[in-house]
Each structure stands twice: as C-alpha cells, then as structure tokens.
Amino acid sequence: MKWILRFFSRSFLIRMSLFFQPLLRLYYRGSRFVDPIDGSRYRKFLPYGYGKQLRTNALCPGTLSLERHRLLWLYLDRKTTFLKQSLKVLHVAPEQVFYQKFKQFQHWDYTTTDLYSPLADVVADIHNLPFEDQSFDLILCNHVLEHISDDRKAMIELYRVLKKGGTLIAQVPIDENRQITFEDNSITDPSERTQVFGQYDHLRIYGQDYYQRLASVGFSVERIFLQEDLTQEEAIRYALTQKEKIPVMHK
C-alpha cells in the first residue's frame, strides 16, 4: 500500500478504484468488520498510511473509507439531521466513499469542487472559490487545509460562501499534544516532508491552535468526541481511532 500511495496520483487511483472496488469487496467479504456508511461486512480491513505511520485495519477494501470517514458518517447519521434535510451542500476535495452516497441524495443540492479530482463538478482553488457569498448550508472540507499554502485565506473563503447559520466540517490531522501548529516553508522535498509532516504533500502539522485559527476568521467551533457515545464493541467493529475529534464550525 505504501508504494502505491507514493508513486501514483490520487486522481489515477480514484479512476482505477472504480474497477477494483467490486473485486475487493467480494474477496474480503466476512463478518469481523463493518463499514457503517453502507453496512458492508469484511473479514479484514487493509493497512494504510505513509512512511512509518502505516495503520492496520484502516482502509475498508469495498468502499475505500478510512477511520475518519466512518467516524464522520456516524456523527452525521446519529447526531445530526443533515442526511435527511434539504440542503445546499459544497464538498471540497470529495472523498469517493461519500461522493457515491451523496450524489444519490435527491434532497441535496450537492456541488463538488477541487483543483485536480475527477470527481469535481467545479474545478476551483480553495483560496479563491467561484461562488457567491452565503451560498451553502453545509460545507464538507476534510483533510484539505493541511495540504494548501495559505490555510487562513482558505478558511476566510469557506466562511464567506457559508450561509449564516450554516455548518462547516473540516477534519484535519491534529497532534493533540502540540499547542502550536508547526510549519516550515523551506521543506519542499517530498521525502523530507514525509519525515517531518507525516505525508509527502502535507505542509504543516496542526496543533491545538487549529480551532483558534478557525475562530479568528469568524467561526464558532465545536470539538465533537463521538467515541464517548460508542460502545467498545462498535469502535472495534467499525475500526475507529480512539482519540480523533471532529471539528464542527458554525457561522
């Protein structure tokens, strides 16, 4: 898995996965693990990660969901009414597992955007989104901000296009033991970025000040720790991380 992630672009992997997913779903079928997004069952999940951060039982072979996707789905399904409401939704850098699901929602006015993804309806730079002010009720922007050069400018743009009373969900990798986000623009070599930031295309390691960064552009911020409401058996069956929080912002 590590060499696949290193040598092939995400857009290529997305296209190839459309062919391999049904085969993987069949091959790994079982009863030990469940993907709550579609209820499919597997005898094992696959390892996933970069460098030394390879995680066991992280990637669902049939849907390609990771721990953070399954955690977010459980939050949306159990703690909100978003999945049932009529909403205008913007999905930045759409994850394939959610894209396939959300595109079927007749009650959502659903738009995807990205610079490179083949799943994007609108090709756009998050630093300069081509949408009117207060356009969307819900924005999903997960594991994006750690990749871009000016995260504050992107946060300002996300705030601008979100409706008053709207919600932004913006998961990122956070080092909970770090108070201040670490950035070093002089690090440009992919191998060195992997060593320092944990992934070849990450530009920072977020600390606890991630939430303050979002608040500084106008958002009110919640940290959702859904695992408190899950049984240990559920956490194991869905292969979730123990400590990840979901950043949920409101305008």
QUIHUTA-V430249 format. One line per field, one symbol per residue. ss: DSSP state (H for helix, E for strand, C for the rest). psi: psi as a letter, one per 40 degrees, with the letter a starting at -180 (. if undefined). burial: # if it has 9 or more other ideal C-beta (glycine too) atoms within 8 Angstrom, else .. A space follows every 10 residues. Layout:
ss=???
psi=???
burial=???
This chain:
ss=CHHHHHHCCH HHHHHHHHHH HHHHHHHCEE EEEECCCCCC EECCCEEECC CCCCEEEEEC CCCCCCHHHH HHHHHHHHHC CCCCCCEEEE EECCCHHHHH HHCCCCCEEE EEEECCCCCC CEECCCCCCC CCCCCEEEEE ECCCHHHCCC HHHHHHHHHH HEEEEEEEEC CCCECCCCCC CEECCCCCCH HHHHHHHCCC CCCEEECCCH HHHHHHCCCE EEEECHHHHC CHHHHHHCCC CCCCCEEEEE C
psi=ddddddeiid dddddddddd dddddddeha edihhedeei iidiiiiiii befhhifdhh ddefiidddd ddddddddei edeeihihhh hhghhddddd dddehdehgh hiiiddheeh dhhihdeghf iiifdidhhh ghfddeeidg dddddddddd ehiheihhhg iihhheehdh hhigeehehd ddddddeeid eieihiaded dddddeeeii hihhgdddei iddddddegi idehihhhii .
burial=##..#..... #.##.##... #..##..### ..#####..# ##.####### #..##.#### ########## #######... .#....#### #########. ##..#..#.# ####..#.## ...#.##.#. ...####### ######.#.. ##.####### ###..##### ####...#.. #.....#... .###.##### .######### #.###.#.#. #.##.##..# ...##.#### ...#.##### #
